[in-house]
Amino acid sequence: MQYDVTVIGSGPGGYVAAIRAAQLGLKTAIIERYATLGGTCLNVGCIPSKALLDSSEHYHNAVHKFKLHGLNISGDLTVDMVQMIQRKNQVVSQTCDGVAFLMKKNKIDVFYGHGSFENAHQIKVAKADGSSQTIDTQKVIIATGSKPIVPAAFNYDKKRIITSTEALTLTTIPKKMVIIGGGVIGLELGSVYGRLGTEIHVIEYMDRLIAGMDGDCSKELQRSLKDLGFKFYLKHGVTNVTAVGETGVKVEFKKRDSEAIQVLEADYCLVAIGRRPYTDNLGLENAGVKKDERGRIAVDNHLKTNVENIYAIGDVIHGAMLAHKAEEEGVLVAESIAGQKPHINYNLIPGVVYTWPEVAAVGQTEEQLKTDGVPYKVGKFPFRALGRARASTDIEGMVKVLAHKETDEILGVHMVGPRAADMIAEAVALMEFRASAEDAARISHAHPTYTEAFKEAALAATANRALHF
C-alpha cells in the first residue's frame, strides 16, 4: 500500500505529526513497535509519573497539612501502593486508548511492529508473531524517541538498579533510594517516593540541581527538597553500582576532585543521568540517513535529514527532550510537507519540573544573559508575600522576570511555586509577541491568584515597582 506520509514512532511527536498530516489530506500511516500507542511519554514517562506525583502529594498533604486546615484524620493513614500503581495504570490505559481513537477518527492506518528502512521509500514492519510487511511511502517522519542512558558500570538489572521505567511500577515503598542524577526525571520520581517516606539520596556530578535552568530556580528547588528530607551530594560522580543479593544495592561514588571512595547502600538505585536517541536497528544506513557526533539524526532548519524525503523530530534530533517540543516539530513537518511555511521559536519552548513546588521556565536564564553580554534587569517576587499562596499554605518559591535593560523586552521568566507549570503559559504568550515587562505589569490579574506573582515580578523588573513586597 502506498502512503503520502509514514511516521515511525507513536509518541507525542509521532502521533501529532500523523494527525496533522491526515488533517491536511495526506494519506498517513504510523508504525509502533510496542503494543500500545503513545510512546515513552504516555506509557512510561510524562503521564504515569504525573499520576504518581499527584497521588503522593495527596498523601503528603494528608500527613503534614491537613491538621493545619482543621482536618483531623482518625486512625492510621496508610499507603496502598498496589492501588496507587493500579490507578496510574488506568490513567495510562485511558490516555493511550484516546490516541488509538484519534488514529481511527483521522483515518490513520496503524501498523504494530518494529519499523526499519529497506530504502528511502520502503519501510519494513517486523511484527511480534515473526511475520513482516513492507510499506511504500513518499515521505517518512522519524519519531522514535529516546531511551535512558545506563553506563555498563552501573550494572542495570531492572530489579534493584532501575531507570524511570521500573520506578513507575514499584508496589512497595522503599526505605532508602539512591538517585544518580539531579535533573528533572530523578527529582520528580524522587519526590514521589520521598513524599511517601523513602529516604532519598541524590548524587549529582554538576555543582547544582537542574543545571540547565536558572540558578535561582535550582536554589529554591534544592531548599524545598531538603525540607522533604532529600540528601544531596553535589559535585560527586558515581564509579560503580552493584546489586547486593536480591534485596539491595551498593553505590560507590567520589567527589570530583578526590579519589576517596564513598559508599551508600539502599533498597534501590535509580539511574537518571539522561536519555539517548533511540535509533536502534532502524536501518538508517539503508536509506542513507546520517547521524551527528552525538548519535542524533542530523536535520536542517526544516527538520529534514540529508535524504530529501525523510524528516526527524523529537528526542532523536538536537534540542531539549520534551514532549511538547516534539509535538510542535511534528506539526511543523506535516505542514511543511503540505507546502505551508510554519516555524518554531525554540527559545520559547517552556521547561517544567513537576515537583511541588513546581519549577517552570521560558527564555534565557540569568547565566546565559551574563555569558552573552546582554544588558538586563531582574524582578523577583516571593510566593510567601502573596495572599493566595498563604491561603493555600503554598508559600515556597518565587517568580523571576528578566527584561532587557534598555528596551524592557522580557527575555526570560523563571518560576518555582504552586501551579508554575500552568502559569508559565502566560509568559510564553507575552514573549511570543515580544512584550515588555511593563506590558506584563499593566495587565490586570484576578485577585487572589497565583498569577499575581508574575505581575508583581514584572513590576519589580520595571524600576522596582512591586506593590506587595
N, C-alpha and C positions, 0 to 999 in steps of 0.2 A: 504494500500500500504506500502511496506517495503522499508526503506531508509537506506543507509550506514551512512549518517550524516544528522541530523536535527538541524538547527540553530534557536534559539528563539531570535528574535530582528534583525531588518534590518538596524541599524546604521552603521557607517563606519567599526566597528569591525565585526559586523554580516555579512554584505553583502560581505566584503572582504574575510572573512573566508569561506563563501559559494562558492565564485568564485574560490578560491584556491583549495578547496576540489573537486569541479567539474573538474578543470583543471587536477587534479591528478587521475581522473577516478572514483571518488566516486559518487554514486547516492545521490543527495543532495536536501533537502527541506529547505525552510526558512519560518518562521512564523512572521507576523507583525500585531500587534493589531490595528494600525491606517490604514487609507485609502490609504496612500502613503508610499512608501519605503523611507529609508534614515535616520530614527530616529531623535533624537533631533538635531544633527549636521546639517543635510541638511534642516530640516523643521523649527526649531525654535532656532537654535544655530549658529554654525560657519558660514554657508553660508549667511543667511539673515542678520546677524549682520555685516558681511564684506560688503555686498551690501550697507547697510545704512551708514556705516563708509566712504565708498568711495564717496557716494552722498553728505554727509555732508561736507567732506573735499573739494570737488569741490566748494561748496557754500562758505565755509570759505576762501578759496584762492581767490575767485572772490571778496569778500568783502575786504580782508586785504592785498592781494599780487598782484593783477592784475595791479594796478596803478604803483607799483614798477617796473613791467616788461614793462611799457609803454602801457598797455591795459586799455582803458577807456570805461566803460560801460555806455551808455546813458540811462537815465530813472532809475526808481527804480528797484532794484534787489529783487525779492520776492521768497519765498519758496512755492512750490506746494506739500504739504505733501501727498495729495492723490496720485499724480503721483509718488512721491518718494516711497511710500509703494507699489504701483502697479508694479513699476519696480522691487522692491525687490521680490515681489510675482512671477513675471515672471522668475527671476533668480532661485528661489527655485523650481518652477514647471519644468523648463528645466533640472535642476540638478537631481531632483527625477525621471523624465522620463528617464534620462540617466541610472539610476540604474536599472529601470524596463527593459530597453533594454539589459543591461548586464546580467540580470537573464535569459532572453529569449535566448540570444546568447550562454550562458553556459549551457542551458537546465536544469536550476534550477527550481523546482516547488515552486510556491509562494502560501502560504495559508494566507488569511487575517482573523484575529480574535485573541482573547486572548488565548495564549498558556499556558497550565499548565500541570504539571506531574500527570499522573494517577499512574505510577510506573516508574522505571528507564528506561524502553524501550518503553513506550507509552505516547504520548503527546496528550492531548485533545485540540482541537481548537474550542473555543466558538465564533460563528460568530455574526455579528451585527443584523441579522434577527432572532436571537434566536435559530437557529439550531447549531449543532456541529458535528464534526467528529474526529476520533482518528487516529493518525499517529503512525505506528510501526517503530522503528529506532534502529540501532545498537549503534550509538554514538550520543551524544547531546552536542551542544555548547550553553551555556547560554550567551547571549549578549544583555541584556535588558536595559543597560544604567543606567541613574540616573535622579532624579527629584530635583528641587530646595528645599532647606531647608527653611521652613517658620514656626517659632515658633508661638504657639497659641496666645501669647501676641501681635503679630503683626497684628492680625485680617485681614489676607489676603482675599480680596474680589474680586480680578481680575479687579476692576474698578479704584479705586484710590490708593489702596495698591496692588502693582503689582510685578511680577517677570520678568525675561528676556523675557519670552514668550509673555506677554502682551505689554512690552516695544517695541517690534518689530512691533506692529500694530497700534500705536497711529497715528491719522490722523490730529491732531492739535499740534502745538508746545507749550509745557508747559511754563508758565512764570517762574516757580520755581519747582525744583525737589530735594527731599532728597534721597540720596542713602545710604543704610545701607550696609557697606562692601567696603573696599578699595582694593579689589582683581581684578582679570582680568576682570570678567564679568561686575562688577559695573563700572569700569573705562572706558571700551570700550563703553558701552551704554551711560555712562555719557558724553563721548566725542562726540557721535552722536548729542545729544541734546545741549550740551554746545556750539558746533560749530554753531548751528542754532539759538543761542541766549538765551537758557534757563539758568537761574541762578542755578548752581549746588552746593549742599552742601553734602559732603561725611563724614559720621560718621564711624570711624574705631576703633575697640577695641585694636588693636595692636599699637605699637609706630611708625609704618611706613606703607607705602603702599606696595603692592605686597610683603608681608612679607617673602614669600618663596624664593624670588630671591635675588641677591646680593645687598647689602646695597647701593652701588654707583648707581645702576640702579634705586632703589627706590628714591634716592635724585634727580636724573636727571629728572625722570618722574614727581615727585611732582612739581619741579620747572617749568616744561613745562605746566602742567595743571593749575598751579596758574596763569601763563600768559594768559591762556584761560579763566580765571575768576573763577575757582573752589575755593571753600572754604572748608577747611579741619578741622575736629575735631578728632585728633588722641588721642588714649588712652581714648576713650569715649565708653560707652555702652548704647544701647537703652533699655529702660524699658517698653515702651508701644507705640503702634501706633493705631490711631483711625481715621476713616473717619469723615470728617466734612460735613454733608449733602451729596449732590451729586457732590460737586464741589471742594473738597479739603481734606487734611489730616493734622493731628496734630501728631508730633513725639516728644515723651518725652525721654530725654537721660541725662546722667550724666558722669562726669569724673570717672575713675576707683577708685580713692582714695577720692571720695567726695560723699556726699548724696544729694547735691543741684541739684534739677531737672532743666534742661534747656528745652526749648520748641522751636521747629521750625514748622511753618505752611507752606504748599506748595500745589501745584496742585496735585502732585503725590509723592508717596514714593515707590522707587524701592528697593526691598529686594534682596540682592546679597551677602549672607553670606556663600555660599557654596551649595553643592549638596549632596544628599544621594543616595545610591544604590537603584535601582528600582527593587524590587523583590516581589511587592505586588501581592498576590493571584497567585503565581507561582506554588504552590503545592510542594515546596521543601521537605516538610515533607513526602510526599507520595513516594518520591524517596530516602529519607534518606540523602539528601544533607545538610551539616552543614554550618552554618554561624559563623563568628568570633564575638568578643565582640563589634564591631562597626557596625554590621549588614551586613557586606560584605560577599560574598560567599568565603569560605576558599578554597584555592588551594595550590598545591605544586609547585615546581620549574618548572614543565612542564605544569602548569595551569590546572592540573587535580584536581577535587574535591575528597572528601573522597569516592565517588562512582566511581568504576572503569571506567565506560563508559561515564561519564559526566564531561565536561570541562566548564570553565567560563573565560570570557575575558572582558577587558574594564572597564567601571565605576563600575561594580558590584563587582570587586575584589580590592585588595590593589593597591596602587600606584597613580600616577597623573591621573586625569580625563582628558585625551587628546585624541582626535580622532585618531591622528597618532600612539599613543601608542596602542590603541585598534586594529588598522589595523595590526600592527606588531604582536600583540598577536594572531589575527585571522589567519594570515599566519603560525605562529609557531604551533598552534594547528592542523590546517589542515595537515601540513606537518608531524607532529608527528603521527597523526592518520594513515597517509600513510606509516609510517615506516622510515621516514627520521629523521635526527638529527639536527634540527635548533636551533638557540639560539638568545637571545636578550640581549644587553648590556644596562640595564636600566639607567645607568649613562650617556649614550649618547643619550637619548631621549630629543630633544630640547624643550624649552618652549618659547612661544611668547605672547606678549600683543600687540594687533593691534590698539593701539592709534597712534597718529602722533606727535612726532616721535614714531616709533615702539620700542618695547623692545624685545630682544631675548637673550637666554642664553642656554648654554650646559655645562655639567660637574659640578664641585664643585664651590661653592661660596667661597669668601674670609672668611666669617664667619665660614663655615664648615671646611675649612683647619685649621683655628686657633683652633677650638674646638678639632679637631683630632690630633693636634700637628704636622701637616705635614709642613716641611720647604718649603717655596715658595717665589717666587719673582713676582713682578707686573709690567706690562707695560700698559700704557694708552695713548690714542691719541684722541684729541677732533675733532669733525667734523668741527668746525669753522676754523681749520687750513688746511682744505682740499679744493683744488681748485674746485673739482666737487660740493661739498656742497655749496660753495659760489656762484657758477654759477647758482644753482637752488634755492638759498635762504634757503636751508635746513641745517642750521648750528648748530642746537641743538643736544646735546648728545655727546657720546664718545664710544670708543671700549676699553675694558679692557681684557688683557690676563694674566692669572695666570699660571705660569710654576713652576715645581719642582726646588727648589734652587740648587740641586746637579746634577740632571740628565737632566734638561731643558725640560722634557716632559710636554706638555700642559695639564693642569689639569682642566682648566675652561676658557670659553670665554663668556663675557657679553657685550652686545651692547645696546645702546639707540641711535637711529638715523634713517635716511631715509633708507627704504628697509632693515632694520635689519632682518626682518622675512625671507627674501631670502638669505641674506648674511651669516646667521648662518650655512647654509648647508656646507660651506667651512670648518668651524671649526669642524663640526661633522665628515666630511670625513677625515680630518687630524687626529683627535683624534681616529677615528676607527683604524687607522694604527699606533697609538701611536707616532705621530710626535712630534718633539721638537719645541720650539719657534723659534730656529734657522732655522729649516726646513721651517716654515711658512714665516719667514723673507727673505729667499733666493728665494722664488717663485716669478716670475715676474708677477706683477699685471698691467693690462692695465691702461693707464693714458689718460684722467682723469676718475676715477670711485670711487664710494663709498667704494669699497672693499680695496682700498689703505689704508684706516684707519685701517683695520685689519693687513695689512703688517706692518704699522708703529707701531702699538701697540705691535706686535711681536718683532720688532726691539727694542722697548723701554724695553721689558722684557729681552733682551739679552744685558746686560751691558749698558743700557740706550742709545741705538744707533739710536733712531728715527731721521730721516733726515729732517723732515719738521716742527718740533716743539721743 
